[in-house]
């Protein structure tokens, strides 16, 4: 998009001829078409669109803004003269206010800026433009308070209603002009007013210089704020990255601790399974021996007793058969067929993991009672067994 701000009549006519020639000679790129506005007044705006279709809403916005916002001096002054409502001055001061505006426009143009008018609102509003930056300009007349002089009608009312009090002051036009140029930020502005010795017309150059200084200061503040935001964002990213690194470090440390705990638990759990398996075989062997000894003792006690037979022989035979069934010596495959290096399951590992979970690097702080009992039982188990010294709780 190309914008030519408020060209003079010769420049405007030259652009019209150029645009016409471009279209007639087929110089618009294939697949595109050209649109423009500002044929007779205001800014000239030229835009190249693809044949896929322009955004009508976007183009209408550009066209209407061009018509409603102008820095053309003739159009700006005409709009303000036709509707000076936003110049809040008394009728007697209006000619001076309009003359001051023309002087401001001339000084602004001399320094490479523009004074324009926005007619989007109900009443035209002035602005000064430096580059792409616009600042609203407000010109008003200051008001003074003077002691109120009761009118004849008010004096008559006071005689009838003496409790009533008339106004103490009247607000009257002062004849002093006040000019404000908005700045960036809420309720921020630069202000100049007539004084007893100097009127605004004598300060036009100072006002435009103040406008330039304000634009420069606003831009510096914007850049400083943007720099501060970028620094804050960079600091935030740095802290996030540090936090992420610390989280990864903690996760890696936790994972390493869990792997170490699991490795130790696997060794201890496997040994516990072996001990339990061996203990069961040992207890079966000692139990079988005890049963056989008991059967022999029963037979010896019955020898030489009259009538001591009965069913004793049957019980002794049953006991010796039971001893043979549970005795691992009679069937050594009992241990030979059991894996010596077992793979402990989660429940086998838990008693040796403390608060660690066997399923991942996390803690299980609420273990069932049977886990605590299993850990206590393992602590009670002797490292070796001897006949007659078996753990009573095993």
C-alpha angles and dihedrals in degrees: 000000000000122000124192108191116225098324121197118257094264093051091045091052091047092054091049090054092047093051091048092050093049091055095043095049094047095244094141107107116257112269093025139087134197129238130183141173134191097069095153108012145004126025120341111233119188121186134180115217132185120242087247082088134269122259097257092197091053093047093047089051091052092046095047093044089052090053096043099041115053138165092187102125094216093050092043095051092043091053093049094045091049093049115016093164094122089053092082095201134123118262091252091055097044097089090052091048092052091048090051089052091053090050091050090050091050094049091045091052091047089057094045099263135109138228112214144171130232113209096179091099124069090265127028116267125201127230138176117223128203110180105313094337118103127191124189115240120208122191117188141156118248118236128221132207116230129178111274117247109207115235123229089257091052091049090052091051091048092054089055095039107027093172091068118095123211122222114283096215141028123212111228136178111269101198089232119123121220121197124193128186115196120234132202113282134043117313092348119142146146116238136201126180139181114264131196090264106028129044125202092252087067092052101049094115090047091050093052090046089050089051090052092047090050092051090048093047091048091050091049090050090047091051092045090050090046090049090049090050091049091049091047090048091048090049090048091050090047091052091046090051091048090048090049091049091048091048090051090047091051092045091050091047091048091048091049091050091049093049090050091048091047093049091051092043092051091054093047095042092049090050090048090053090049091048091049092048092047091044091054091051091046092049090048089052094048091044091052090050091049091050091051092048090049091051091050091050090052091052093047092049091052095051114109094011117123112233093005093126112078112112096341093100090054093050092048091049091049091049094050090048090051090050090051091051096053098036109107090198089068090051110028090175087080090081097025092063096050117093110251093202101046123186105237117225126222093271090050091052100045097077089058099043102069105208095342119114117235088219100061147334096298137100127255103204096171107060122174119254091252090063091055090046090050091052091048091048092052091051089053094050112103119233089237136016133225129189108268095016099079118145105263091216095051 
